[in-house]
Amino acid sequence: MDSQSPCLLVLFGKSSTEKELAKSLKDNNSLKLPDNDKFSILLHSETGIPVEENCFRNNSFLNCLSTTRFGRFLIWSPRLPSTHDAVSHNFGELPIGAVCVADVQFKGRGRSKNVWESPRGCLLFSYTIQMEDGRVVPIVQYVVSLAMTEAIKDVCHKNGIPHLDVRIKWPNDLYLDGLKVGGILCTSTYKSKKFNISAGIGLNIDNEKPTTCLNAVLQKLTSVTYRLQREDILAAFFNKFETLFDLFINKGFQPLEQLYYETWLHSGQRVIVQEKDEDRFVEKTVTIQGLTSSGYLLAVGEDGQMCELHPDGNSFDFFKGLVRRKLT
């Protein structure tokens, strides 16, 4: 199937309520894709669904899912321009926690409007979140990141395999053995006094090139032939995210801070930042201490002055374009 072929969307539901919703969405032709991309819809219960080699095993995912909201309504596609666009363009039609999974993605979205092609072997998904407090919306991406690293730990522990030390590179990348293996993108719109958030994740599980992947590192650590599966990781992710998200909504990010700092790459990291001095920028060295309440980096300068670090918006790597703002 090439990028010009119509996409196929297959709708799944864990409970009878979600299955009825799937039927309603199909019968009413309620879903849409951006740019008027052509697509067809099938229900999981219908026969004739094409099954390709190494496609996402939807039943396996749903059987491992133990959530009450997240992940229970599933859209799967063998090939899709963007899972993120699929959920964001249909936010009002989908239940909160609905997820879209694609085996292949050819117009994936990244930071700064970057477009990515993602081949088989990656876990590619986006899902819907809704929040009311706009002050903490920017921090939800950290909860998403933490849920994924914790999910990978859980899957490794459950299967008796070595722990993969996946780390968070602020603000939204996942690293393993010093190389990027995943990324997170959260976008939001405001409607009816609520923030509608589309959260997307790409995680490289099986593609060893051009850098590395989870299973490649796993094979270096053990002689066991077990390989991580997308379905197990996605189910573990939602099981973990629902717990962390509820804690975040009820008590804020503070109960998660210690675990987040144990998982990210930056405690005590010294970075060079820019600071405006009259009509010019000067470089200063600061040491990262943690996060501020607004979700930016908290750092201390060599002069002992606490400051907040912001990306300048021009650099692809946040840490090559940080601007220092003193905290009073």
C-alpha positions as CSV (number, residue, x, y, z in Angstrom):
1,M,0.0,0.0,0.0
2,D,1.5,3.3,-1.0
3,S,0.7,6.8,0.3
4,Q,-1.8,7.4,-2.4
5,S,-3.9,4.3,-1.5
6,P,-7.0,4.7,0.6
7,C,-6.3,4.1,4.3
8,L,-8.1,1.4,6.3
9,L,-9.4,2.2,9.8
10,V,-10.5,-0.8,11.9
11,L,-12.5,0.1,15.1
12,F,-12.3,-2.0,18.3
13,G,-13.9,-1.7,21.7
14,K,-13.1,-3.5,24.9
15,S,-16.7,-3.4,26.3
16,S,-20.1,-3.6,24.7
17,T,-20.5,0.2,25.2
18,E,-17.3,0.9,23.2
19,K,-18.3,-1.6,20.5
20,E,-21.6,0.1,20.1
21,L,-19.8,3.5,19.7
22,A,-17.6,1.9,17.0
23,K,-20.7,0.8,15.2
24,S,-22.3,4.2,15.5
25,L,-19.2,6.0,14.2
26,K,-19.1,3.7,11.1
27,D,-22.8,3.9,10.4
28,N,-22.9,7.7,10.6
29,N,-19.6,8.1,8.7
30,S,-18.5,10.4,11.6
31,L,-14.7,10.1,11.3
32,K,-12.5,12.1,9.0
33,L,-8.9,12.6,8.1
34,P,-7.1,15.8,7.3
35,D,-6.5,16.9,3.7
36,N,-9.6,14.9,2.6
37,D,-7.4,11.7,2.6
38,K,-9.5,8.8,1.5
39,F,-10.1,5.9,3.9
40,S,-12.5,3.1,4.6
41,I,-13.8,1.8,8.0
42,L,-14.4,-1.7,9.2
43,L,-15.5,-3.0,12.6
44,H,-13.4,-5.6,14.3
45,S,-16.5,-7.9,14.3
46,E,-16.7,-7.8,10.5
47,T,-15.1,-10.5,8.4
48,G,-12.6,-9.9,5.6
49,I,-10.2,-7.6,7.6
50,P,-6.8,-7.9,5.9
51,V,-4.1,-9.2,8.2
52,E,-0.6,-8.5,7.2
53,E,2.6,-10.1,8.6
54,N,3.8,-8.5,11.8
55,C,0.7,-6.3,12.1
56,F,-0.5,-5.0,15.5
57,R,-2.2,-7.8,17.4
58,N,-5.2,-5.8,18.6
59,N,-6.9,-8.6,20.6
60,S,-3.6,-9.3,22.5
61,F,-3.4,-5.6,23.4
62,L,-7.0,-5.4,24.6
63,N,-6.7,-8.6,26.7
64,C,-3.7,-7.1,28.6
65,L,-5.5,-3.8,29.2
66,S,-6.8,-3.2,32.7
67,T,-7.8,0.5,32.5
68,T,-11.2,2.0,33.1
69,R,-10.8,4.8,30.5
70,F,-7.6,4.9,28.5
71,G,-7.0,2.6,25.5
72,R,-10.4,0.9,25.6
73,F,-11.5,2.4,22.3
74,L,-9.0,1.5,19.6
75,I,-8.5,2.6,16.0
76,W,-6.0,0.5,14.1
77,S,-4.6,1.1,10.7
78,P,-2.0,-0.9,8.7
79,R,-0.8,2.4,7.1
80,L,-1.8,5.9,8.0
81,P,-0.5,9.4,7.3
82,S,-0.5,10.4,11.0
83,T,-2.0,8.8,14.1
84,H,-1.8,12.3,15.7
85,D,-3.9,13.9,13.0
86,A,-6.4,11.0,13.2
87,V,-7.2,11.7,16.8
88,S,-6.9,15.5,16.8
89,H,-9.2,15.8,13.8
90,N,-11.8,13.5,15.4
91,F,-11.5,14.6,19.1
92,G,-15.1,15.5,19.5
93,E,-16.3,12.2,18.1
94,L,-14.0,10.0,20.1
95,P,-14.2,9.1,23.8
96,I,-11.5,10.5,26.1
97,G,-8.7,7.9,26.2
98,A,-9.4,6.6,22.6
99,V,-6.2,5.5,20.9
100,C,-5.1,5.3,17.3
101,V,-2.3,2.8,16.4
102,A,-0.6,2.4,13.0
103,D,1.8,-0.2,11.8
104,V,3.4,2.3,9.3
105,Q,3.2,6.1,9.4
106,F,4.2,8.3,6.4
107,K,3.3,11.8,7.6
108,G,4.1,11.5,11.3
109,R,4.3,14.8,13.3
110,G,7.3,16.0,15.3
111,R,8.3,19.1,17.1
112,S,8.7,22.3,15.0
113,K,6.4,20.8,12.3
114,N,8.9,18.1,11.4
115,V,7.4,15.3,9.3
116,W,8.6,11.7,9.9
117,E,8.2,8.4,8.1
118,S,8.0,5.5,10.5
119,P,8.5,2.0,9.2
120,R,7.3,-1.3,10.7
121,G,8.9,-2.3,13.9
122,C,7.9,0.9,15.7
123,L,5.1,1.4,18.2
124,L,3.2,4.4,16.7
125,F,0.1,5.7,18.6
126,S,-1.8,8.8,19.6
127,Y,-4.6,9.2,22.1
128,T,-7.0,11.7,23.6
129,I,-6.7,13.4,27.0
130,Q,-8.9,16.2,28.5
131,M,-7.9,18.6,31.2
132,E,-9.4,21.7,32.8
133,D,-6.4,23.4,34.5
134,G,-4.4,25.2,31.8
135,R,-1.6,25.9,34.2
136,V,-0.5,22.2,34.3
137,V,-1.3,21.3,30.7
138,P,2.4,21.8,29.6
139,I,3.4,19.3,32.3
140,V,1.3,16.4,31.1
141,Q,4.0,15.5,28.5
142,Y,6.2,14.6,31.4
143,V,3.6,12.3,32.8
144,V,3.3,10.7,29.4
145,S,7.1,10.2,29.2
146,L,7.3,8.8,32.7
147,A,4.4,6.4,32.0
148,M,6.3,5.0,29.0
149,T,9.6,4.4,30.9
150,E,7.7,2.8,33.7
151,A,5.7,0.6,31.3
152,I,8.9,-0.7,29.8
153,K,10.2,-1.5,33.3
154,D,7.0,-3.4,34.0
155,V,7.1,-5.5,30.9
156,C,10.7,-6.4,31.5
157,H,10.0,-7.4,35.1
158,K,6.9,-9.4,34.2
159,N,8.8,-11.4,31.7
160,G,11.9,-11.9,33.8
161,I,14.2,-10.2,31.4
162,P,16.9,-7.5,32.1
163,H,15.7,-4.0,32.8
164,L,16.1,-1.6,29.8
165,D,17.3,1.7,31.2
166,V,15.2,4.0,29.0
167,R,15.7,7.6,30.1
168,I,13.9,10.9,29.5
169,K,15.7,13.7,27.7
170,W,13.8,16.9,28.5
171,P,11.3,17.8,27.3
172,N,10.0,14.9,25.2
173,D,12.5,12.4,24.0
174,L,13.3,8.9,25.1
175,Y,16.9,7.6,25.1
176,L,18.6,4.2,25.5
177,D,22.4,3.7,25.7
178,G,22.8,7.4,24.7
179,L,20.7,7.1,21.6
180,K,17.2,8.3,20.8
181,V,14.6,5.5,20.7
182,G,11.4,7.5,21.0
183,G,9.7,10.8,21.1
184,I,6.5,12.3,22.4
185,L,4.3,15.1,21.0
186,C,1.4,16.7,22.9
187,T,-0.8,19.3,21.3
188,S,-3.9,21.0,22.7
189,T,-6.9,23.1,21.8
190,Y,-9.3,24.9,24.1
191,K,-13.0,24.4,23.8
192,S,-16.0,24.7,26.2
193,K,-13.7,25.5,29.1
194,K,-11.6,22.4,28.6
195,F,-8.2,21.6,27.1
196,N,-8.4,18.8,24.5
197,I,-5.0,17.2,24.3
198,S,-3.7,14.8,21.6
199,A,-0.7,12.9,22.9
200,G,1.4,11.0,20.4
201,I,4.3,8.6,20.9
202,G,6.7,6.9,18.6
203,L,8.9,4.1,20.1
204,N,11.5,2.1,18.1
205,I,11.2,-1.5,19.2
206,D,12.7,-3.5,16.3
207,N,14.6,-1.3,13.9
208,E,18.3,-1.6,14.7
209,K,19.3,1.0,12.0
210,P,20.2,3.8,11.8
211,T,20.8,3.9,15.5
212,T,19.4,1.3,17.9
213,C,16.1,-0.1,19.2
214,L,14.8,-1.7,22.4
215,N,15.2,-5.3,21.2
216,A,18.7,-4.8,19.9
217,V,19.8,-3.6,23.3
218,L,17.9,-6.4,25.0
219,Q,19.7,-9.0,22.9
220,K,23.0,-7.7,24.1
221,L,21.9,-8.1,27.8
222,T,20.6,-11.7,27.7
223,S,20.8,-15.0,25.9
224,V,17.0,-15.4,26.3
225,T,15.2,-15.3,22.9
226,Y,12.3,-13.2,24.2
227,R,11.5,-10.1,22.2
228,L,9.5,-7.1,23.4
229,Q,6.1,-6.8,21.6
230,R,4.3,-3.6,20.8
231,E,1.0,-4.8,22.2
232,D,2.5,-5.6,25.6
233,I,4.2,-2.3,25.9
234,L,1.1,-0.3,24.8
235,A,-1.1,-2.1,27.3
236,A,1.4,-1.6,30.1
237,F,1.7,2.1,29.1
238,F,-2.0,2.8,29.5
239,N,-2.2,0.7,32.7
240,K,0.5,2.9,34.1
241,F,-0.6,6.2,32.5
242,E,-4.1,6.0,34.0
243,T,-2.7,5.6,37.5
244,L,-0.1,8.4,37.1
245,F,-2.5,10.7,35.4
246,D,-5.1,10.4,38.1
247,L,-2.4,11.1,40.7
248,F,-1.3,14.1,38.7
249,I,-4.8,15.5,38.3
250,N,-5.6,15.1,42.0
251,K,-2.3,16.0,43.6
252,G,-0.2,17.7,41.0
253,F,3.2,16.7,39.7
254,Q,5.0,16.9,43.0
255,P,4.3,13.2,44.0
256,L,5.9,12.2,40.6
257,E,8.9,14.5,40.7
258,Q,11.3,12.2,42.5
259,L,10.6,9.3,40.1
260,Y,10.8,11.7,37.1
261,Y,14.2,13.0,38.3
262,E,15.5,9.4,38.8
263,T,14.5,8.7,35.2
264,W,15.6,11.8,33.3
265,L,19.2,12.6,32.1
266,H,19.7,16.0,33.5
267,S,20.2,16.2,37.3
268,G,23.4,18.1,37.9
269,Q,24.0,18.6,34.2
270,R,26.0,21.7,33.3
271,V,24.9,23.6,30.2
272,I,25.8,26.8,28.4
273,V,22.9,29.2,28.0
274,Q,22.4,32.6,26.6
275,E,21.4,35.7,28.7
276,K,20.5,39.1,27.3
277,D,22.8,41.8,28.6
278,E,21.6,45.2,27.4
279,D,21.6,44.8,23.6
280,R,23.5,41.6,23.2
281,F,23.4,38.0,24.3
282,V,26.2,36.5,26.5
283,E,26.9,32.9,27.3
284,K,26.8,31.6,30.9
285,T,27.2,28.2,32.4
286,V,24.5,26.9,34.7
287,T,23.7,23.7,36.5
288,I,20.3,22.0,36.1
289,Q,18.5,21.5,39.4
290,G,15.0,20.3,38.3
291,L,11.8,21.7,36.9
292,T,10.0,24.9,37.7
293,S,6.2,25.0,38.5
294,S,5.6,26.0,34.8
295,G,7.5,23.0,33.5
296,Y,10.7,24.7,32.3
297,L,14.2,23.8,33.6
298,L,15.3,25.1,36.9
299,A,19.0,25.9,37.1
300,V,21.5,27.7,39.2
301,G,24.3,29.9,37.8
302,E,27.9,30.1,39.0
303,D,26.8,33.3,40.8
304,G,24.3,31.3,42.8
305,Q,21.3,33.0,41.0
306,M,18.4,30.7,40.4
307,C,17.0,30.8,36.9
308,E,14.5,29.3,34.5
309,L,15.7,28.0,31.1
310,H,13.6,28.4,28.0
311,P,14.3,27.2,24.5
312,D,15.0,30.0,22.0
313,G,12.7,28.4,19.4
314,N,15.5,28.3,16.8
315,S,17.5,25.2,17.6
316,F,16.5,21.7,16.9
317,D,18.2,20.5,20.1
318,F,16.7,22.3,23.1
319,F,20.1,22.2,24.9
320,K,21.8,24.1,22.1
321,G,19.4,27.0,22.3
322,L,18.5,27.7,25.9
323,V,17.8,31.2,27.2
324,R,18.3,32.0,30.8
325,R,15.7,34.1,32.7
326,K,16.5,35.0,36.3
327,L,13.9,34.1,39.0
328,T,13.2,36.8,41.5
